[in-house]
């Protein structure tokens, strides 16, 4: 006699690692530091404000990925200054568990203008400048709020 289906052990999904990079792109406007953030819709359709980031392309360094993703998702060209930190979290797709690592950098805006028109994945639905000092209040995810506070502390000299 076989055990009922609910008594059988759960099949554990295979785990994989994924890496992305992005960050806090800073521009000084009228003497105030501001950062470019993007809005995306989550699976439930709610708007989430977040830092620009994305997957590493073949042959790219993490710094190159961060600068490219910032440009694609915000329209702002930037150069990497320093690493701010890495966020990691787990999520599941239908067939696997993913351990995601997102490497965040502090970038200095060097040109461009805010636009979501260059986003090849068309994930961003809006883009905005926020005052860096208060940006953490507007970001959806606590780990990204921590990264924004770290950027503020680094620029303000409050390490």
C-alpha positions, 0 to 999 in steps of 0.5 A, a space after each residue: 500500500 502506498 502512502 497518500 500523496 500528502 505524506 510523501 516528502 516534498 521534492 526540493 527544487 535545485 538551487 542556482 546563483 544569479 548575479 546582477 549589478 547596479 547602484 546609486 547614481 548621484 548628480 549634484 543639482 543646485 548644491 544638493 545630491 540627488 539620485 535616479 530611481 526607477 519604478 517597476 510594477 511587481 507581479 501583483 501590479 503594484 508600483 515599486 521604486 527601486 535602484 537601477 540594476 540588472 544582469 551581467 552580460 558576457 565579458 562584463 565586469 560588475 562595474 561595467 554592468 552597473 554603469 550600463 544598467 544605470 544608463 539603460 534604465 534611467 538614461 543617465 550616463 555615469 562612472 563608478 566611484 566605489 562599491 557600496 555593498 552587496 544584497 543577497 536574497 532567495 526566490 523561487 521560480 517554477 522549477 528552481 530556487 535562486 540565490 540572487 546577489 546584487 552588487 551595488 556601486 556609487 556612481 557619478 552622473 556624467 551625462 544623459 537625461 532621465 528616460 526609460 526609453 532605452 530600457 531593453 527589457 522595458 521593465 521600468 515604467 517611470 524614472 525620477 530624481 530623488 534627494 539623496 538625503 531622503 531617498 531611503 524613504 521612497 525606496 520600496 525594499 529595505 535592503 535598497 534603503 540601506 544601500 541609499 543610506 550608505 551612499 548618503 553616509 559616504 558622501 556626507 563623510 559620516 562613515 
